Amino acid sequence: MWLLVLNKSAGKGDALNRLEKFELLCTINKIAYRIINEPSQAKTQEQISVLLKTQPISTVIAFGGDGLVSICLQSIALKNIGLMVVPCGTGNDFSRSIGVLGSSEQEIFDLITKNQSQAIDAAKARYQDGEKWYLQIMSTGFDAKVNGLANKIRWPTGRARYTIAMLIILFKFKPIEYEITFNKDKTIVHAMLALVANGVSYGGGMKISPYSSFIDGELDLLYVEPVSRLTLLSIFPKVFSGTHINHPKVKVFRSSEFTLRAQTKAYADGELIGDLPVSVNVVPRAIKTWILI
């Protein structure tokens, strides 16, 4: 049985339209399914948990963006349940990473029914109030402030709202002192931002960590040393191609686990985690999905 999880407000209502088309494909092909269409994240999470316990769910399909994918992920990590997304949101970075951004309902349906799923890594963030799984990026510092503001901007959508938020935050942001622990070493750095990446992109296609991989069993720590506002503005456009990684003020380290301490907040896949400190570790092959090459 498939579980179709809807965020009906995603894509200005496009999510409901896409779900109805997908529902028809399930009916024609005699695939049993259930639909979750709740008004809040908490209710959605609750219903997912209930149905996973009471129904033989084999695949969870999110009709929305990265926020809805994150909700589904919390319930199915480390379970023998496939995760797919029919992209309808603003960021859509997970759908972009697995190659289904722009795919039709039929193409996504065929991908699931005609191909074997693949196991990919997930990251688990542990913090004072609990823990949270994520697939793409955990951001802190300048990035976290931009993320928080971007979440409040209703128009424009996609990349544009992150660009606007970045310009607003830029003129009042100051570097942060971080204590970073990995590979049994502890270091103090001053940085504009620090993030821990399992995937490549965030913010609607910004390739912040272009060499990250879902299947290598490692995470990437990226931080940007203090720079002038003008320099940060010059680096920012390169994020869309991933070439910012070559700037001498951008530092990258690899490990299976990182701990970050600083006076700032963290966001994982666009959703607020809370205040640092946060410890993150990679969990290999934690999620099953389908990748369109």
C-alpha positions in Angstrom: 0.0 0.0 0.0 1.2 3.5 -0.9 0.7 6.5 1.4 0.1 9.8 -0.5 0.8 12.8 1.7 -0.4 16.2 0.6 0.5 19.7 1.4 -2.5 21.2 -0.5 -1.2 24.8 -0.2 2.1 23.9 -2.0 2.6 25.3 -5.4 -0.4 27.6 -5.1 -2.7 24.6 -5.0 -0.8 22.6 -7.7 -0.2 19.9 -5.2 -3.8 18.9 -5.0 -4.0 18.8 -8.8 -0.9 16.6 -9.1 -2.2 14.2 -6.4 -5.5 13.8 -8.2 -3.6 12.8 -11.4 -1.4 10.4 -9.4 -4.5 8.9 -7.6 -6.0 8.1 -11.0 -2.8 6.2 -12.0 -3.0 4.2 -8.8 -6.6 3.3 -9.4 -6.0 2.3 -13.0 -3.0 0.1 -12.0 -4.8 -1.4 -9.0 -2.4 -0.1 -6.4 -3.9 0.3 -3.0 -3.3 3.7 -1.4 -4.3 6.0 1.4 -4.3 9.8 1.4 -3.2 12.1 4.2 -4.5 15.7 3.8 -4.2 17.5 7.2 -4.2 21.2 7.9 -1.0 21.3 10.0 2.4 19.7 10.2 1.6 18.2 13.6 -1.5 16.5 12.3 0.3 15.3 9.2 3.1 13.8 11.3 0.5 12.1 13.6 -1.5 10.6 10.8 1.7 9.2 9.1 2.7 7.5 12.4 -0.8 6.0 12.9 -1.0 4.6 9.4 2.5 3.2 9.4 1.5 1.2 12.5 -1.9 0.1 11.3 -1.4 -0.4 7.5 1.1 -2.3 5.3 2.7 0.9 3.9 5.5 0.2 1.4 6.0 3.6 -0.1 5.4 7.2 1.2 5.0 9.8 -1.5 5.0 13.5 -0.6 3.1 16.0 -2.7 4.8 19.2 -1.7 8.3 20.6 -1.2 11.2 19.9 1.1 9.2 20.8 4.2 6.8 17.9 3.6 9.6 15.6 2.6 11.2 16.4 6.0 7.9 15.5 7.8 7.7 12.2 6.0 11.4 11.5 6.6 11.1 11.7 10.4 8.7 8.7 10.4 10.3 6.4 7.9 14.1 6.7 8.4 15.7 3.3 9.0 12.4 1.6 8.0 11.9 -0.6 4.9 9.7 2.0 3.3 10.4 3.9 0.1 10.3 7.7 0.0 9.4 9.7 -3.1 8.3 13.2 -3.8 6.0 14.7 -6.5 7.5 18.3 -6.3 5.1 21.1 -5.8 6.9 23.4 -3.3 9.2 26.3 -3.6 12.6 24.8 -2.8 12.3 21.3 -4.2 15.9 20.5 -3.5 15.4 16.8 -2.7 13.4 16.3 -5.9 16.2 18.1 -7.8 18.8 15.8 -6.2 17.0 12.6 -7.2 16.3 13.9 -10.7 12.5 14.2 -10.6 12.1 17.9 -10.6 10.1 18.7 -13.7 8.9 15.0 -14.1 5.3 14.3 -14.8 3.1 12.2 -12.6 3.3 9.3 -15.1 7.1 9.5 -15.1 7.3 9.4 -11.4 4.8 6.6 -11.2 6.8 4.6 -13.7 10.0 5.3 -11.9 8.6 3.7 -8.7 6.8 0.8 -10.4 9.4 -0.2 -12.9 12.7 0.3 -11.0 14.3 -1.0 -7.8 14.7 1.5 -5.0 18.1 2.6 -3.9 19.3 3.1 -0.3 20.8 6.6 0.4 22.4 8.2 3.4 20.6 10.5 5.8 21.9 12.8 8.5 20.7 12.9 12.1 21.0 16.1 14.0 20.9 15.9 17.8 20.2 19.0 19.9 18.9 20.1 23.3 15.2 19.4 22.6 15.5 16.2 20.6 16.7 15.0 17.2 15.9 15.5 13.6 16.7 13.7 10.4 17.6 15.6 7.2 18.7 14.8 3.7 20.3 17.9 2.3 21.8 20.7 4.4 21.9 21.9 8.0 22.7 25.6 8.0 23.8 28.0 10.8 24.9 31.6 11.2 24.3 33.9 8.2 22.5 31.1 6.3 20.2 30.3 9.2 19.1 34.0 9.5 18.5 34.1 5.8 16.5 30.9 5.9 14.4 32.2 8.8 13.6 35.4 6.9 13.0 33.6 3.6 10.4 31.3 5.3 8.4 34.5 6.1 8.5 35.8 2.6 5.4 34.7 0.6 6.3 36.4 -2.7 8.4 35.9 -4.8 9.0 32.2 -4.4 12.0 29.9 -5.1 15.4 31.3 -5.4 14.3 34.9 -5.5 13.0 34.9 -1.9 16.4 33.6 -0.6 18.2 36.3 -2.6 16.0 39.0 -1.1 16.4 37.7 2.4 20.2 37.5 1.9 20.4 41.1 0.9 18.3 42.2 3.9 20.4 40.2 6.4 23.7 41.1 4.8 23.9 44.7 6.0 23.5 43.9 9.7 25.2 40.5 10.1 28.5 40.1 12.0 30.8 37.0 12.0 30.2 34.3 14.7 32.7 32.4 16.9 32.2 28.7 16.4 33.6 25.7 18.3 33.7 22.8 15.9 34.5 19.2 16.8 35.2 16.4 14.3 37.7 13.5 14.0 38.4 13.9 17.7 39.8 17.4 17.2 38.3 20.7 18.4 38.9 24.0 16.7 37.7 27.6 17.2 36.9 29.5 14.1 35.2 32.8 13.3 32.8 32.5 10.4 30.0 34.1 8.5 28.2 30.7 8.3 28.8 27.1 8.9 26.8 24.2 7.5 26.8 20.4 7.5 25.9 18.9 4.2 24.6 15.4 3.3 23.3 16.6 -0.1 24.4 19.2 -2.6 21.8 22.0 -2.6 19.4 24.1 -0.7 17.3 27.3 -1.2 15.9 26.2 -4.5 19.0 24.9 -6.3 21.9 26.7 -4.7 24.7 24.2 -4.9 26.3 25.1 -1.6 28.1 21.7 -1.2 28.7 20.6 -4.8 30.8 17.5 -4.0 28.5 16.0 -1.3 27.0 12.7 -2.0 24.1 10.6 -0.6 26.0 7.4 -1.0 29.5 8.0 0.4 28.9 7.6 4.1 30.3 11.0 4.9 29.2 14.6 5.6 30.8 17.8 4.5 31.4 20.8 6.8 31.6 24.1 5.0 32.2 27.4 6.6 33.0 30.9 5.2 35.7 32.9 7.0 34.9 36.6 7.8 34.7 38.6 4.6 33.5 42.1 3.7 29.9 42.6 2.5 31.2 43.3 -0.9 33.1 40.0 -1.0 30.2 38.0 0.2 28.0 39.6 -2.5 30.6 38.6 -5.1 30.7 35.0 -3.7 26.9 34.6 -3.6 26.1 34.3 -7.3 28.7 31.5 -7.6 26.6 29.3 -5.3 24.2 28.5 -8.1 27.0 26.8 -10.1 28.9 25.5 -7.1 32.1 27.5 -8.1 32.1 29.4 -4.8 33.9 26.4 -3.3 37.1 27.6 -4.9 37.2 30.9 -3.0 40.0 31.0 -0.5 37.7 32.0 2.3 35.5 29.0 1.8 36.7 26.0 3.9 35.5 22.4 3.6 36.2 19.4 5.8 34.8 15.8 5.6 33.8 13.5 8.5 31.0 11.2 9.5 30.2 13.4 12.5 30.4 17.0 13.5 29.5 19.0 16.6 28.9 22.8 16.3 28.7 25.2 19.2 27.9 28.9 18.8 25.4 31.6 19.6 23.2 31.0 16.6 20.3 28.8 15.4 20.3 25.9 13.0 17.9 25.0 10.2 17.8 21.5 8.6 16.3 21.3 5.0 14.7 24.7 5.6 13.1 23.7 8.9 14.0 25.3 12.2 15.9 23.0 14.6 16.8 25.5 17.3 19.8 26.9 19.1 23.3 25.3 18.9 25.0 23.2 20.1 24.0 20.6 17.6 25.8 17.3 16.8 25.3 15.7 13.4 26.2 12.2 12.2 25.6 10.4 8.9 23.6 7.2 8.9 24.5 5.2 5.8 21.6 3.7 3.7 19.0 5.1 6.1 16.4 5.8 3.4 15.1 4.0 0.3 14.2 6.1 -2.7 14.3 6.1 -6.5 16.8 8.1 -8.6 16.1 9.2 -12.1 19.3 9.4 -14.1 
